């Protein structure tokens, strides 16, 4: 029976809780339970070195877990999941459109963007001059997801 009492020591109980929580992190995504498991292991180590009261153990567990959670969660998520960027560079994505000729679907004026059709998709377009619907324009750049266009000069003898 004395062998069983050895397992009721606080350091063993906290170590068991810590390992259990670390294993549970595998089944519960989010990287939160992990820090409580580490907090429990810290308390187990402290209990193995010094004899502290149950209140001090609980306070140490909570403080350690929360401090580790706040301080390291974002960094560890980046390590385990990989660092990603939520924003794309729209300049890079629309630079391929520069020089293409498109048809104006909705009239474009200097004070209000219109709409052009590019590859079967409607895009917002802006220009320095008024351009009527049905005109052919050339893409000269972009401002975020708004295409910047200019009217295409027609060659002599060419009609609309």
C-alpha positions in Angstrom: 0.0 0.0 0.0 3.0 2.3 0.6 3.8 2.1 -3.2 0.4 3.5 -4.0 0.9 6.4 -1.6 4.1 7.3 -3.4 2.0 8.0 -6.5 -0.1 10.4 -4.6 2.7 12.8 -4.2 2.0 16.2 -5.8 4.9 16.1 -8.2 3.6 12.8 -9.6 0.0 14.0 -9.9 1.1 17.3 -11.6 3.4 15.3 -14.0 0.6 12.9 -14.9 -1.7 15.9 -15.5 1.0 17.6 -17.6 1.6 14.6 -19.8 -2.1 14.0 -20.2 -2.7 17.5 -21.3 0.2 17.3 -23.8 -1.3 14.2 -25.3 -4.7 15.8 -25.4 -3.2 18.7 -27.5 -2.8 16.1 -30.3 -6.5 15.6 -30.4 -7.6 19.2 -29.7 -6.3 21.7 -32.3 -5.5 25.2 -31.4 -2.3 25.0 -29.5 -3.8 26.0 -26.1 -3.9 22.8 -24.1 -0.2 22.4 -24.7 0.6 25.4 -22.5 -1.5 24.1 -19.6 0.4 20.8 -19.9 3.7 22.6 -19.8 2.4 24.6 -16.8 1.5 21.4 -15.0 5.0 20.0 -15.7 6.6 23.2 -14.3 4.6 22.7 -11.1 5.7 19.1 -10.9 9.3 20.1 -11.1 8.9 22.8 -8.5 7.0 20.3 -6.2 9.9 17.8 -6.6 12.4 20.5 -5.5 10.4 22.3 -2.8 7.4 21.5 -0.7 4.7 24.1 -1.5 1.0 24.3 -0.5 -1.8 23.3 -2.8 -2.8 27.0 -3.1 0.7 27.9 -4.2 0.7 25.0 -6.7 -2.6 26.2 -8.3 -1.4 29.8 -8.5 1.9 28.7 -10.0 0.0 26.4 -12.5 -2.3 29.2 -13.6 0.3 31.9 -13.8 2.8 29.8 -15.7 0.2 28.4 -18.1 -1.3 31.8 -19.0 2.1 33.6 -19.3 3.4 30.9 -21.6 0.2 31.0 -23.6 0.3 34.7 -24.1 4.0 34.9 -24.7 4.6 31.9 -27.0 1.4 30.9 -28.7 1.7 33.0 -31.9 5.4 32.1 -32.3 4.8 28.4 -31.8 1.8 28.4 -34.2 4.2 29.8 -36.8 6.8 27.2 -36.1 4.3 24.3 -36.3 2.0 25.5 -39.0 4.4 27.6 -41.0 4.4 31.3 -41.4 1.8 32.6 -43.9 0.7 36.0 -45.2 -2.9 36.9 -45.3 -2.5 39.5 -48.0 -1.5 39.1 -51.6 0.4 41.6 -53.6 -2.3 42.8 -56.0 0.4 44.7 -58.1 2.1 41.4 -58.8 -1.2 39.7 -59.7 -2.4 42.4 -62.1 0.9 43.3 -63.8 0.2 40.6 -66.4 -2.8 42.6 -67.6 -0.8 45.7 -68.6 -0.9 46.2 -72.3 -4.0 44.1 -72.9 -6.9 45.6 -74.8 -10.4 45.3 -73.2 -13.9 46.5 -73.9 -15.7 49.1 -71.7 -18.9 47.6 -70.3 -20.0 50.6 -68.2 -18.9 54.2 -69.0 -15.8 55.4 -67.2 -15.3 59.0 -66.1 -12.5 60.7 -64.2 -14.7 61.0 -61.1 -16.4 57.6 -61.2 -14.9 54.3 -62.2 -16.6 52.2 -64.8 -16.4 48.5 -65.7 -14.4 46.6 -68.3 -14.4 43.0 -69.3 -11.2 41.1 -69.2 -11.0 37.3 -69.8 -14.8 37.0 -69.2 -14.7 38.8 -65.9 -15.8 42.3 -65.1 -13.2 44.6 -63.5 -13.6 48.0 -62.1 -11.6 50.5 -64.3 -10.6 54.1 -63.9 -9.3 56.6 -66.5 -8.3 60.3 -66.7 -10.9 60.9 -69.5 -14.5 59.9 -70.1 -14.8 56.7 -72.1 -18.1 55.5 -73.4 -19.4 51.9 -73.1 -18.4 49.8 -76.0 -15.0 51.5 -76.5 -11.8 49.6 -76.6 -9.2 50.6 -74.0 -5.7 49.5 -73.1 -4.7 48.6 -69.5 -1.8 50.8 -68.3 -1.7 49.8 -64.7 -3.7 49.2 -61.6 -4.7 50.8 -58.3 -5.3 47.8 -56.0 -8.0 45.9 -57.8 -9.1 48.8 -60.1 -7.5 48.7 -63.5 -6.2 51.9 -64.9 -7.0 52.3 -68.6 -6.5 54.7 -71.5 -8.4 54.9 -74.8 -6.9 53.1 -77.7 -6.4 55.4 -80.7 -7.9 54.0 -83.8 -5.9 53.7 -87.0 -7.0 55.7 -90.1 -9.8 54.0 -92.0 -10.8 51.9 -89.0 -14.3 52.3 -87.7 -16.0 51.4 -84.4 
